Amino acid sequence: MASKGKGRKARDEDEESKTFKCVKEWTNWSLKKAKVITHYGLIPLIIYIGMNSEPKPTVSQLLSPF
């Protein structure tokens, strides 16, 4: 008589696919957050680093193209 339900191999594959899906969702979420952080934080970071360098430039010197 055949047993009903999923076999051990099928259960393992389901768990692996759930784990893969969870990792994929987490990766997508973290990459989206990193994109936003980079988008809004890169220029202020560059200005902050520039303001703390020697010789001390003014903000207008940092922002002007010359």
PDB file of N, CA, C and O in Angstrom:
ATOM      1  N   MET A   1       0.843  -1.162   0.000  1.00  0.00           N
ATOM      2  CA  MET A   1       0.000   0.000   0.000  1.00  0.00           C
ATOM      3  C   MET A   1       0.898   1.237   0.000  1.00  0.00           C
ATOM      4  O   MET A   1       1.856   1.307   0.770  1.00  0.00           O
ATOM      5  N   ALA A   2       0.595   2.209  -0.854  1.00  0.00           N
ATOM      6  CA  ALA A   2       1.410   3.417  -0.984  1.00  0.00           C
ATOM      7  C   ALA A   2       1.075   4.387   0.146  1.00  0.00           C
ATOM      8  O   ALA A   2      -0.084   4.537   0.532  1.00  0.00           O
ATOM      9  N   SER A   3       2.100   5.033   0.662  1.00  0.00           N
ATOM     10  CA  SER A   3       1.858   6.005   1.733  1.00  0.00           C
ATOM     11  C   SER A   3       1.406   7.332   1.131  1.00  0.00           C
ATOM     12  O   SER A   3       1.826   7.726   0.043  1.00  0.00           O
ATOM     13  N   LYS A   4       0.546   7.998   1.871  1.00  0.00           N
ATOM     14  CA  LYS A   4       0.035   9.282   1.401  1.00  0.00           C
ATOM     15  C   LYS A   4       0.947  10.384   1.921  1.00  0.00           C
ATOM     16  O   LYS A   4       1.651  10.206   2.915  1.00  0.00           O
ATOM     17  N   GLY A   5       0.926  11.525   1.238  1.00  0.00           N
ATOM     18  CA  GLY A   5       1.741  12.652   1.674  1.00  0.00           C
ATOM     19  C   GLY A   5       3.043  12.711   0.918  1.00  0.00           C
ATOM     20  O   GLY A   5       3.307  11.901   0.030  1.00  0.00           O
ATOM     21  N   LYS A   6       3.824  13.650   1.271  1.00  0.00           N
ATOM     22  CA  LYS A   6       5.091  13.868   0.588  1.00  0.00           C
ATOM     23  C   LYS A   6       6.176  12.999   1.197  1.00  0.00           C
ATOM     24  O   LYS A   6       6.184  12.710   2.394  1.00  0.00           O
ATOM     25  N   GLY A   7       7.067  12.605   0.353  1.00  0.00           N
ATOM     26  CA  GLY A   7       8.215  11.845   0.819  1.00  0.00           C
ATOM     27  C   GLY A   7       9.258  12.778   1.399  1.00  0.00           C
ATOM     28  O   GLY A   7       9.143  14.002   1.335  1.00  0.00           O
ATOM     29  N   ARG A   8      10.268  12.166   1.959  1.00  0.00           N
ATOM     30  CA  ARG A   8      11.323  12.959   2.594  1.00  0.00           C
ATOM     31  C   ARG A   8      12.047  13.845   1.576  1.00  0.00           C
ATOM     32  O   ARG A   8      12.370  14.997   1.863  1.00  0.00           O
ATOM     33  N   LYS A   9      12.296  13.300   0.396  1.00  0.00           N
ATOM     34  CA  LYS A   9      13.003  14.052  -0.632  1.00  0.00           C
ATOM     35  C   LYS A   9      12.181  15.268  -1.067  1.00  0.00           C
ATOM     36  O   LYS A   9      12.736  16.352  -1.244  1.00  0.00           O
ATOM     37  N   ALA A  10      10.888  15.105  -1.240  1.00  0.00           N
ATOM     38  CA  ALA A  10      10.022  16.214  -1.646  1.00  0.00           C
ATOM     39  C   ALA A  10       9.979  17.288  -0.562  1.00  0.00           C
ATOM     40  O   ALA A  10       9.987  18.481  -0.866  1.00  0.00           O
ATOM     41  N   ARG A  11       9.931  16.864   0.707  1.00  0.00           N
ATOM     42  CA  ARG A  11       9.935  17.834   1.814  1.00  0.00           C
ATOM     43  C   ARG A  11      11.233  18.625   1.830  1.00  0.00           C
ATOM     44  O   ARG A  11      11.222  19.840   2.029  1.00  0.00           O
ATOM     45  N   ASP A  12      12.350  17.941   1.622  1.00  0.00           N
ATOM     46  CA  ASP A  12      13.649  18.620   1.600  1.00  0.00           C
ATOM     47  C   ASP A  12      13.717  19.638   0.467  1.00  0.00           C
ATOM     48  O   ASP A  12      14.246  20.736   0.637  1.00  0.00           O
ATOM     49  N   GLU A  13      13.173  19.260  -0.697  1.00  0.00           N
ATOM     50  CA  GLU A  13      13.176  20.190  -1.833  1.00  0.00           C
ATOM     51  C   GLU A  13      12.283  21.391  -1.550  1.00  0.00           C
ATOM     52  O   GLU A  13      12.625  22.513  -1.927  1.00  0.00           O
ATOM     53  N   ASP A  14      11.140  21.175  -0.889  1.00  0.00           N
ATOM     54  CA  ASP A  14      10.264  22.289  -0.522  1.00  0.00           C
ATOM     55  C   ASP A  14      10.964  23.234   0.442  1.00  0.00           C
ATOM     56  O   ASP A  14      10.875  24.453   0.291  1.00  0.00           O
ATOM     57  N   GLU A  15      11.653  22.689   1.423  1.00  0.00           N
ATOM     58  CA  GLU A  15      12.376  23.518   2.386  1.00  0.00           C
ATOM     59  C   GLU A  15      13.499  24.298   1.700  1.00  0.00           C
ATOM     60  O   GLU A  15      13.731  25.466   2.013  1.00  0.00           O
ATOM     61  N   GLU A  16      14.191  23.650   0.767  1.00  0.00           N
ATOM     62  CA  GLU A  16      15.258  24.332   0.036  1.00  0.00           C
ATOM     63  C   GLU A  16      14.689  25.458  -0.819  1.00  0.00           C
ATOM     64  O   GLU A  16      15.282  26.534  -0.893  1.00  0.00           O
ATOM     65  N   SER A  17      13.550  25.226  -1.463  1.00  0.00           N
ATOM     66  CA  SER A  17      12.966  26.273  -2.299  1.00  0.00           C
ATOM     67  C   SER A  17      12.449  27.421  -1.437  1.00  0.00           C
ATOM     68  O   SER A  17      12.527  28.578  -1.848  1.00  0.00           O
ATOM     69  N   LYS A  18      11.923  27.123  -0.250  1.00  0.00           N
ATOM     70  CA  LYS A  18      11.480  28.186   0.655  1.00  0.00           C
ATOM     71  C   LYS A  18      12.674  28.998   1.150  1.00  0.00           C
ATOM     72  O   LYS A  18      12.610  30.223   1.244  1.00  0.00           O
ATOM     73  N   THR A  19      13.754  28.303   1.462  1.00  0.00           N
ATOM     74  CA  THR A  19      14.967  28.984   1.911  1.00  0.00           C
ATOM     75  C   THR A  19      15.529  29.856   0.801  1.00  0.00           C
ATOM     76  O   THR A  19      15.922  30.998   1.039  1.00  0.00           O
ATOM     77  N   PHE A  20      15.565  29.319  -0.410  1.00  0.00           N
ATOM     78  CA  PHE A  20      16.060  30.087  -1.555  1.00  0.00           C
ATOM     79  C   PHE A  20      15.192  31.315  -1.793  1.00  0.00           C
ATOM     80  O   PHE A  20      15.710  32.399  -2.063  1.00  0.00           O
ATOM     81  N   LYS A  21      13.887  31.155  -1.695  1.00  0.00           N
ATOM     82  CA  LYS A  21      12.970  32.278  -1.896  1.00  0.00           C
ATOM     83  C   LYS A  21      13.180  33.342  -0.826  1.00  0.00           C
ATOM     84  O   LYS A  21      13.161  34.536  -1.125  1.00  0.00           O
ATOM     85  N   CYS A  22      13.380  32.920   0.415  1.00  0.00           N
ATOM     86  CA  CYS A  22      13.615  33.856   1.517  1.00  0.00           C
ATOM     87  C   CYS A  22      14.925  34.618   1.305  1.00  0.00           C
ATOM     88  O   CYS A  22      14.970  35.832   1.504  1.00  0.00           O
ATOM     89  N   VAL A  23      15.970  33.931   0.913  1.00  0.00           N
ATOM     90  CA  VAL A  23      17.259  34.565   0.668  1.00  0.00           C
ATOM     91  C   VAL A  23      17.152  35.530  -0.502  1.00  0.00           C
ATOM     92  O   VAL A  23      17.719  36.622  -0.459  1.00  0.00           O
ATOM     93  N   LYS A  24      16.431  35.139  -1.548  1.00  0.00           N
ATOM     94  CA  LYS A  24      16.249  35.995  -2.715  1.00  0.00           C
ATOM     95  C   LYS A  24      15.482  37.265  -2.340  1.00  0.00           C
ATOM     96  O   LYS A  24      15.862  38.360  -2.755  1.00  0.00           O
ATOM     97  N   GLU A  25      14.415  37.129  -1.566  1.00  0.00           N
ATOM     98  CA  GLU A  25      13.641  38.294  -1.136  1.00  0.00           C
ATOM     99  C   GLU A  25      14.478  39.212  -0.257  1.00  0.00           C
ATOM    100  O   GLU A  25      14.430  40.432  -0.412  1.00  0.00           O
ATOM    101  N   TRP A  26      15.249  38.630   0.671  1.00  0.00           N
ATOM    102  CA  TRP A  26      16.100  39.429   1.553  1.00  0.00           C
ATOM    103  C   TRP A  26      17.165  40.162   0.760  1.00  0.00           C
ATOM    104  O   TRP A  26      17.463  41.322   1.043  1.00  0.00           O
ATOM    105  N   THR A  27      17.744  39.492  -0.235  1.00  0.00           N
ATOM    106  CA  THR A  27      18.767  40.110  -1.069  1.00  0.00           C
ATOM    107  C   THR A  27      18.183  41.279  -1.849  1.00  0.00           C
ATOM    108  O   THR A  27      18.788  42.349  -1.910  1.00  0.00           O
ATOM    109  N   ASN A  28      17.012  41.083  -2.445  1.00  0.00           N
ATOM    110  CA  ASN A  28      16.374  42.168  -3.195  1.00  0.00           C
ATOM    111  C   ASN A  28      16.055  43.340  -2.284  1.00  0.00           C
ATOM    112  O   ASN A  28      16.271  44.493  -2.655  1.00  0.00           O
ATOM    113  N   TRP A  29      15.542  43.053  -1.095  1.00  0.00           N
ATOM    114  CA  TRP A  29      15.210  44.113  -0.138  1.00  0.00           C
ATOM    115  C   TRP A  29      16.463  44.898   0.248  1.00  0.00           C
ATOM    116  O   TRP A  29      16.450  46.129   0.259  1.00  0.00           O
ATOM    117  N   SER A  30      17.538  44.185   0.562  1.00  0.00           N
ATOM    118  CA  SER A  30      18.757  44.867   0.998  1.00  0.00           C
ATOM    119  C   SER A  30      19.397  45.660  -0.138  1.00  0.00           C
ATOM    120  O   SER A  30      19.956  46.729   0.107  1.00  0.00           O
ATOM    121  N   LEU A  31      19.332  45.168  -1.369  1.00  0.00           N
ATOM    122  CA  LEU A  31      19.886  45.917  -2.488  1.00  0.00           C
ATOM    123  C   LEU A  31      19.081  47.184  -2.764  1.00  0.00           C
ATOM    124  O   LEU A  31      19.653  48.216  -3.116  1.00  0.00           O
ATOM    125  N   LYS A  32      17.767  47.115  -2.609  1.00  0.00           N
ATOM    126  CA  LYS A  32      16.939  48.317  -2.774  1.00  0.00           C
ATOM    127  C   LYS A  32      17.287  49.353  -1.714  1.00  0.00           C
ATOM    128  O   LYS A  32      17.392  50.541  -2.019  1.00  0.00           O
ATOM    129  N   LYS A  33      17.466  48.914  -0.474  1.00  0.00           N
ATOM    130  CA  LYS A  33      17.837  49.840   0.598  1.00  0.00           C
ATOM    131  C   LYS A  33      19.225  50.429   0.351  1.00  0.00           C
ATOM    132  O   LYS A  33      19.439  51.619   0.583  1.00  0.00           O
ATOM    133  N   ALA A  34      20.160  49.620  -0.112  1.00  0.00           N
ATOM    134  CA  ALA A  34      21.507  50.107  -0.398  1.00  0.00           C
ATOM    135  C   ALA A  34      21.486  51.129  -1.526  1.00  0.00           C
ATOM    136  O   ALA A  34      22.247  52.097  -1.503  1.00  0.00           O
ATOM    137  N   LYS A  35      20.619  50.920  -2.511  1.00  0.00           N
ATOM    138  CA  LYS A  35      20.497  51.877  -3.612  1.00  0.00           C
ATOM    139  C   LYS A  35      20.008  53.225  -3.101  1.00  0.00           C
ATOM    140  O   LYS A  35      20.533  54.264  -3.502  1.00  0.00           O
ATOM    141  N   VAL A  36      19.012  53.222  -2.224  1.00  0.00           N
ATOM    142  CA  VAL A  36      18.479  54.469  -1.673  1.00  0.00           C
ATOM    143  C   VAL A  36      19.531  55.158  -0.813  1.00  0.00           C
ATOM    144  O   VAL A  36      19.713  56.372  -0.912  1.00  0.00           O
ATOM    145  N   ILE A  37      20.218  54.405   0.019  1.00  0.00           N
ATOM    146  CA  ILE A  37      21.253  54.976   0.879  1.00  0.00           C
ATOM    147  C   ILE A  37      22.362  55.590   0.043  1.00  0.00           C
ATOM    148  O   ILE A  37      22.836  56.685   0.347  1.00  0.00           O
ATOM    149  N   THR A  38      22.779  54.900  -1.004  1.00  0.00           N
ATOM    150  CA  THR A  38      23.824  55.420  -1.883  1.00  0.00           C
ATOM    151  C   THR A  38      23.342  56.667  -2.613  1.00  0.00           C
ATOM    152  O   THR A  38      24.080  57.642  -2.754  1.00  0.00           O
ATOM    153  N   HIS A  39      22.102  56.622  -3.071  1.00  0.00           N
ATOM    154  CA  HIS A  39      21.552  57.747  -3.831  1.00  0.00           C
ATOM    155  C   HIS A  39      21.523  59.029  -3.002  1.00  0.00           C
ATOM    156  O   HIS A  39      21.903  60.093  -3.491  1.00  0.00           O
ATOM    157  N   TYR A  40      21.078  58.933  -1.757  1.00  0.00           N
ATOM    158  CA  TYR A  40      20.941  60.123  -0.927  1.00  0.00           C
ATOM    159  C   TYR A  40      22.148  60.390  -0.035  1.00  0.00           C
ATOM    160  O   TYR A  40      22.227  61.464   0.562  1.00  0.00           O
ATOM    161  N   GLY A  41      23.078  59.468   0.078  1.00  0.00           N
ATOM    162  CA  GLY A  41      24.183  59.643   1.001  1.00  0.00           C
ATOM    163  C   GLY A  41      25.539  59.864   0.380  1.00  0.00           C
ATOM    164  O   GLY A  41      26.469  60.262   1.083  1.00  0.00           O
ATOM    165  N   LEU A  42      25.694  59.624  -0.913  1.00  0.00           N
ATOM    166  CA  LEU A  42      27.020  59.704  -1.524  1.00  0.00           C
ATOM    167  C   LEU A  42      27.542  61.137  -1.580  1.00  0.00           C
ATOM    168  O   LEU A  42      28.671  61.394  -1.164  1.00  0.00           O
ATOM    169  N   ILE A  43      26.749  62.064  -2.082  1.00  0.00           N
ATOM    170  CA  ILE A  43      27.204  63.454  -2.196  1.00  0.00           C
ATOM    171  C   ILE A  43      27.466  64.067  -0.813  1.00  0.00           C
ATOM    172  O   ILE A  43      28.509  64.693  -0.625  1.00  0.00           O
ATOM    173  N   PRO A  44      26.551  63.907   0.166  1.00  0.00           N
ATOM    174  CA  PRO A  44      26.886  64.429   1.501  1.00  0.00           C
ATOM    175  C   PRO A  44      28.155  63.809   2.087  1.00  0.00           C
ATOM    176  O   PRO A  44      28.912  64.490   2.779  1.00  0.00           O
ATOM    177  N   LEU A  45      28.393  62.533   1.818  1.00  0.00           N
ATOM    178  CA  LEU A  45      29.614  61.885   2.298  1.00  0.00           C
ATOM    179  C   LEU A  45      30.846  62.517   1.657  1.00  0.00           C
ATOM    180  O   LEU A  45      31.839  62.771   2.340  1.00  0.00           O
ATOM    181  N   ILE A  46      30.789  62.767   0.370  1.00  0.00           N
ATOM    182  CA  ILE A  46      31.920  63.387  -0.314  1.00  0.00           C
ATOM    183  C   ILE A  46      32.174  64.792   0.230  1.00  0.00           C
ATOM    184  O   ILE A  46      33.321  65.183   0.443  1.00  0.00           O
ATOM    185  N   ILE A  47      31.100  65.545   0.452  1.00  0.00           N
ATOM    186  CA  ILE A  47      31.254  66.898   1.008  1.00  0.00           C
ATOM    187  C   ILE A  47      31.841  66.820   2.411  1.00  0.00           C
ATOM    188  O   ILE A  47      32.727  67.603   2.752  1.00  0.00           O
ATOM    189  N   TYR A  48      31.362  65.887   3.229  1.00  0.00           N
ATOM    190  CA  TYR A  48      31.879  65.729   4.594  1.00  0.00           C
ATOM    191  C   TYR A  48      33.371  65.389   4.576  1.00  0.00           C
ATOM    192  O   TYR A  48      34.153  65.970   5.329  1.00  0.00           O
ATOM    193  N   ILE A  49      33.754  64.466   3.732  1.00  0.00           N
ATOM    194  CA  ILE A  49      35.171  64.089   3.649  1.00  0.00           C
ATOM    195  C   ILE A  49      35.997  65.268   3.150  1.00  0.00           C
ATOM    196  O   ILE A  49      37.098  65.511   3.643  1.00  0.00           O
ATOM    197  N   GLY A  50      35.462  66.004   2.167  1.00  0.00           N
ATOM    198  CA  GLY A  50      36.177  67.159   1.646  1.00  0.00           C
ATOM    199  C   GLY A  50      36.345  68.262   2.679  1.00  0.00           C
ATOM    200  O   GLY A  50      37.369  68.945   2.704  1.00  0.00           O
ATOM    201  N   MET A  51      35.336  68.437   3.534  1.00  0.00           N
ATOM    202  CA  MET A  51      35.410  69.477   4.565  1.00  0.00           C
ATOM    203  C   MET A  51      36.430  69.127   5.645  1.00  0.00           C
ATOM    204  O   MET A  51      36.949  70.019   6.316  1.00  0.00           O
ATOM    205  N   ASN A  52      36.720  67.854   5.816  1.00  0.00           N
ATOM    206  CA  ASN A  52      37.662  67.441   6.852  1.00  0.00           C
ATOM    207  C   ASN A  52      39.071  67.196   6.320  1.00  0.00           C
ATOM    208  O   ASN A  52      39.917  66.655   7.032  1.00  0.00           O
ATOM    209  N   SER A  53      39.324  67.582   5.092  1.00  0.00           N
ATOM    210  CA  SER A  53      40.652  67.388   4.524  1.00  0.00           C
ATOM    211  C   SER A  53      41.499  68.639   4.735  1.00  0.00           C
ATOM    212  O   SER A  53      40.982  69.700   5.083  1.00  0.00           O
ATOM    213  N   GLU A  54      42.773  68.505   4.525  1.00  0.00           N
ATOM    214  CA  GLU A  54      43.708  69.635   4.631  1.00  0.00           C
ATOM    215  C   GLU A  54      44.069  70.093   3.244  1.00  0.00           C
ATOM    216  O   GLU A  54      44.278  69.226   2.395  1.00  0.00           O
ATOM    217  N   PRO A  55      44.162  71.334   2.933  1.00  0.00           N
ATOM    218  CA  PRO A  55      43.708  72.511   3.668  1.00  0.00           C
ATOM    219  C   PRO A  55      42.185  72.561   3.699  1.00  0.00           C
ATOM    220  O   PRO A  55      41.515  72.035   2.810  1.00  0.00           O
ATOM    221  N   LYS A  56      41.657  73.193   4.725  1.00  0.00           N
ATOM    222  CA  LYS A  56      40.217  73.257   4.927  1.00  0.00           C
ATOM    223  C   LYS A  56      39.559  74.159   3.879  1.00  0.00           C
ATOM    224  O   LYS A  56      39.730  75.378   3.923  1.00  0.00           O
ATOM    225  N   PRO A  57      38.805  73.572   2.933  1.00  0.00           N
ATOM    226  CA  PRO A  57      38.115  74.392   1.941  1.00  0.00           C
ATOM    227  C   PRO A  57      36.774  74.881   2.485  1.00  0.00           C
ATOM    228  O   PRO A  57      36.244  74.325   3.447  1.00  0.00           O
ATOM    229  N   THR A  58      36.233  75.926   1.859  1.00  0.00           N
ATOM    230  CA  THR A  58      34.894  76.383   2.208  1.00  0.00           C
ATOM    231  C   THR A  58      33.888  75.558   1.406  1.00  0.00           C
ATOM    232  O   THR A  58      34.256  74.867   0.456  1.00  0.00           O
ATOM    233  N   VAL A  59      32.626  75.639   1.795  1.00  0.00           N
ATOM    234  CA  VAL A  59      31.588  74.884   1.095  1.00  0.00           C
ATOM    235  C   VAL A  59      31.502  75.339  -0.361  1.00  0.00           C
ATOM    236  O   VAL A  59      31.321  74.516  -1.258  1.00  0.00           O
ATOM    237  N   SER A  60      31.628  76.633  -0.598  1.00  0.00           N
ATOM    238  CA  SER A  60      31.551  77.138  -1.978  1.00  0.00           C
ATOM    239  C   SER A  60      32.709  76.607  -2.825  1.00  0.00           C
ATOM    240  O   SER A  60      32.535  76.353  -4.017  1.00  0.00           O
ATOM    241  N   GLN A  61      33.876  76.441  -2.226  1.00  0.00           N
ATOM    242  CA  GLN A  61      35.013  75.874  -2.964  1.00  0.00           C
ATOM    243  C   GLN A  61      34.777  74.407  -3.297  1.00  0.00           C
ATOM    244  O   GLN A  61      35.198  73.931  -4.351  1.00  0.00           O
ATOM    245  N   LEU A  62      34.100  73.684  -2.396  1.00  0.00           N
ATOM    246  CA  LEU A  62      33.814  72.277  -2.639  1.00  0.00           C
ATOM    247  C   LEU A  62      32.776  72.098  -3.750  1.00  0.00           C
ATOM    248  O   LEU A  62      32.866  71.173  -4.557  1.00  0.00           O
ATOM    249  N   LEU A  63      31.792  73.000  -3.777  1.00  0.00           N
ATOM    250  CA  LEU A  63      30.687  72.838  -4.703  1.00  0.00           C
ATOM    251  C   LEU A  63      30.936  73.460  -6.072  1.00  0.00           C
ATOM    252  O   LEU A  63      30.248  73.119  -7.034  1.00  0.00           O
ATOM    253  N   SER A  64      31.905  74.364  -6.177  1.00  0.00           N
ATOM    254  CA  SER A  64      32.175  74.990  -7.473  1.00  0.00           C
ATOM    255  C   SER A  64      33.007  74.056  -8.348  1.00  0.00           C
ATOM    256  O   SER A  64      33.858  73.324  -7.842  1.00  0.00           O
ATOM    257  N   PRO A  65      32.766  74.079  -9.658  1.00  0.00           N
ATOM    258  CA  PRO A  65      33.521  73.195 -10.545  1.00  0.00           C
ATOM    259  C   PRO A  65      34.953  73.638 -10.808  1.00  0.00           C
ATOM    260  O   PRO A  65      35.707  72.892 -11.433  1.00  0.00           O
ATOM    261  N   PHE A  66      35.354  74.804 -10.363  1.00  0.00           N
ATOM    262  CA  PHE A  66      36.699  75.325 -10.650  1.00  0.00           C
ATOM    263  C   PHE A  66      37.622  75.178  -9.493  1.00  0.00           C
ATOM    264  O   PHE A  66      38.786  75.568  -9.579  1.00  0.00           O
TER     265      PHE A  66
END
